[in-house]
Amino acid sequence: MAYYDDLANKLALDVIEAQKAMDDDQLIQDIAKTLEATSSTMHEAFMTAVRVYMAEERARAQLTARLKAKGFALRSQ
């Protein structure tokens, strides 16, 4: 993985966490605009990381809800 991918992943996790903490639905887009204006490579890596992390979070929530509805739970939780 390239250095910028590592940076983008860390930034994505921090921004997602901050967005939730501050209840600021615009934060990801604002950070993305800043990155886009300064580095298209970093912008693409950041947006990919954000999409991946948020998709995983939504999928995991759906899985948890469906398991819970059937009386099951994942051992890792």
Backbone as CSV, one residue per row, in Angstrom:
resi,resn,N_x,N_y,N_z,CA_x,CA_y,CA_z,C_x,C_y,C_z
1,MET,0.846,-1.180,0.000,0.000,0.000,0.000,0.889,1.239,0.000
2,ALA,0.532,2.209,-0.796,1.300,3.439,-0.901,1.138,4.301,0.354
3,TYR,2.109,5.152,0.563,2.096,6.046,1.722,0.824,6.888,1.751
4,TYR,0.411,7.402,0.594,-0.793,8.231,0.568,-2.042,7.431,0.911
5,ASP,-2.064,6.138,0.599,-3.195,5.297,1.005,-3.275,5.182,2.516
6,ASP,-2.130,5.007,3.148,-2.098,4.946,4.613,-2.604,6.255,5.221
7,LEU,-2.124,7.369,4.690,-2.573,8.669,5.177,-4.070,8.857,4.958
8,ALA,-4.542,8.481,3.778,-5.962,8.635,3.458,-6.830,7.767,4.357
9,ASN,-6.393,6.552,4.635,-7.142,5.665,5.526,-7.242,6.244,6.932
10,LYS,-6.124,6.718,7.453,-6.125,7.313,8.790,-7.005,8.557,8.832
11,LEU,-6.885,9.395,7.810,-7.700,10.604,7.753,-9.183,10.250,7.653
12,ALA,-9.516,9.280,6.829,-10.912,8.863,6.667,-11.501,8.407,7.996
13,LEU,-10.773,7.581,8.724,-11.263,7.112,10.019,-11.461,8.273,10.989
14,ASP,-10.515,9.203,11.009,-10.625,10.362,11.900,-11.802,11.251,11.519
15,VAL,-11.988,11.476,10.228,-13.067,12.349,9.776,-14.426,11.706,10.036
16,ILE,-14.536,10.413,9.793,-15.799,9.711,10.076,-16.127,9.801,11.565
17,GLU,-15.132,9.577,12.405,-15.336,9.668,13.852,-15.739,11.090,14.263
18,ALA,-15.056,12.076,13.704,-15.372,13.471,14.027,-16.763,13.845,13.535
19,GLN,-17.132,13.373,12.362,-18.460,13.664,11.822,-19.548,13.152,12.747
20,LYS,-19.356,11.934,13.261,-20.333,11.363,14.195,-20.348,12.146,15.510
21,ALA,-19.172,12.465,16.033,-19.078,13.162,17.319,-19.716,14.548,17.256
22,MET,-19.523,15.232,16.132,-20.033,16.596,15.996,-21.397,16.646,15.317
23,ASP,-21.880,15.500,14.865,-23.146,15.429,14.131,-23.138,16.434,12.972
24,ASP,-22.034,16.390,12.196,-21.810,17.325,11.088,-21.810,16.541,9.779
25,ASP,-22.961,16.491,9.123,-23.096,15.719,7.892,-22.287,16.275,6.728
26,GLN,-21.787,17.481,6.840,-21.046,18.127,5.757,-19.536,17.938,5.883
27,LEU,-19.056,17.428,7.001,-17.614,17.380,7.257,-16.846,16.593,6.197
28,ILE,-17.317,15.408,5.848,-16.605,14.596,4.859,-16.492,15.354,3.535
29,GLN,-17.572,15.982,3.094,-17.542,16.719,1.832,-16.589,17.912,1.902
30,ASP,-16.552,18.591,3.049,-15.652,19.733,3.196,-14.190,19.306,3.140
31,ILE,-13.868,18.235,3.829,-12.490,17.728,3.801,-12.144,17.248,2.390
32,ALA,-13.086,16.592,1.734,-12.864,16.113,0.364,-12.577,17.276,-0.585
33,LYS,-13.289,18.391,-0.431,-13.051,19.563,-1.283,-11.655,20.124,-1.080
34,THR,-11.219,20.154,0.178,-9.868,20.631,0.470,-8.838,19.731,-0.193
35,LEU,-9.029,18.432,-0.069,-8.095,17.488,-0.688,-8.114,17.594,-2.206
36,GLU,-9.296,17.727,-2.773,-9.422,17.816,-4.225,-8.681,19.032,-4.771
37,ALA,-8.710,20.116,-4.017,-8.041,21.340,-4.450,-6.522,21.246,-4.343
38,THR,-6.042,20.315,-3.539,-4.595,20.246,-3.305,-3.935,18.988,-3.846
39,SER,-4.665,17.875,-3.894,-4.067,16.623,-4.364,-5.156,15.669,-4.839
40,SER,-5.245,15.486,-6.143,-6.263,14.570,-6.670,-5.997,13.132,-6.227
41,THR,-4.745,12.765,-6.075,-4.397,11.419,-5.628,-4.896,11.176,-4.208
42,MET,-4.627,12.119,-3.326,-5.069,11.995,-1.939,-6.590,12.051,-1.856
43,HIS,-7.204,12.894,-2.667,-8.661,12.998,-2.688,-9.289,11.658,-3.049
44,GLU,-8.817,11.032,-4.101,-9.378,9.740,-4.529,-9.163,8.660,-3.471
45,ALA,-7.988,8.624,-2.878,-7.708,7.630,-1.838,-8.602,7.857,-0.619
46,PHE,-8.789,9.113,-0.238,-9.641,9.453,0.905,-11.081,9.045,0.640
47,MET,-11.611,9.426,-0.513,-13.001,9.109,-0.828,-13.224,7.600,-0.916
48,THR,-12.263,6.875,-1.470,-12.372,5.416,-1.519,-12.418,4.850,-0.107
49,ALA,-11.529,5.317,0.751,-11.498,4.838,2.135,-12.801,5.156,2.855
50,VAL,-13.321,6.372,2.683,-14.580,6.755,3.324,-15.704,5.831,2.863
51,ARG,-15.808,5.617,1.557,-16.873,4.756,1.023,-16.754,3.334,1.560
52,VAL,-15.547,2.808,1.615,-15.333,1.443,2.106,-15.712,1.336,3.577
53,TYR,-15.222,2.252,4.403,-15.522,2.183,5.835,-17.014,2.367,6.116
54,MET,-17.648,3.286,5.408,-19.068,3.521,5.652,-19.921,2.364,5.129
55,ALA,-19.528,1.774,4.018,-20.259,0.617,3.490,-20.142,-0.568,4.449
56,GLU,-18.949,-0.781,4.982,-18.753,-1.874,5.940,-19.590,-1.646,7.183
57,GLU,-19.646,-0.413,7.642,-20.423,-0.084,8.836,-21.920,-0.356,8.611
58,ARG,-22.431,0.056,7.461,-23.850,-0.182,7.149,-24.142,-1.670,6.995
59,ALA,-23.251,-2.386,6.326,-23.449,-3.826,6.136,-23.393,-4.561,7.471
60,ARG,-22.463,-4.169,8.331,-22.346,-4.816,9.644,-23.586,-4.540,10.498
61,ALA,-24.129,-3.326,10.410,-25.352,-3.000,11.151,-26.519,-3.850,10.657
62,GLN,-26.612,-4.025,9.345,-27.675,-4.855,8.788,-27.513,-6.311,9.239
63,LEU,-26.302,-6.827,9.185,-26.047,-8.196,9.621,-26.409,-8.373,11.092
64,THR,-25.992,-7.450,11.928,-26.285,-7.517,13.363,-27.789,-7.506,13.615
65,ALA,-28.496,-6.625,12.924,-29.953,-6.541,13.100,-30.647,-7.829,12.664
66,ARG,-30.199,-8.391,11.561,-30.837,-9.624,11.076,-30.533,-10.797,11.985
67,LEU,-29.316,-10.862,12.489,-28.980,-11.924,13.438,-29.779,-11.766,14.727
68,LYS,-29.866,-10.535,15.219,-30.598,-10.270,16.455,-32.071,-10.641,16.299
69,ALA,-32.649,-10.363,15.141,-34.060,-10.696,14.891,-34.313,-12.197,14.948
70,LYS,-33.290,-12.971,14.657,-33.407,-14.433,14.691,-32.854,-15.028,15.982
71,GLY,-32.441,-14.169,16.913,-31.961,-14.643,18.202,-30.503,-15.057,18.217
72,PHE,-29.736,-14.581,17.262,-28.314,-14.907,17.187,-27.482,-13.654,17.405
73,ALA,-26.204,-13.866,17.673,-25.250,-12.768,17.786,-23.890,-13.259,17.356
74,LEU,-23.083,-12.348,16.832,-21.715,-12.709,16.470,-20.863,-12.795,17.736
75,ARG,-19.984,-13.753,17.781,-19.132,-13.922,18.949,-18.145,-12.774,19.101
76,SER,-17.780,-12.114,18.013,-16.769,-11.065,18.075,-17.297,-9.766,18.669
77,GLN,-18.581,-9.682,18.969,-19.132,-8.437,19.506,-19.142,-8.433,21.012
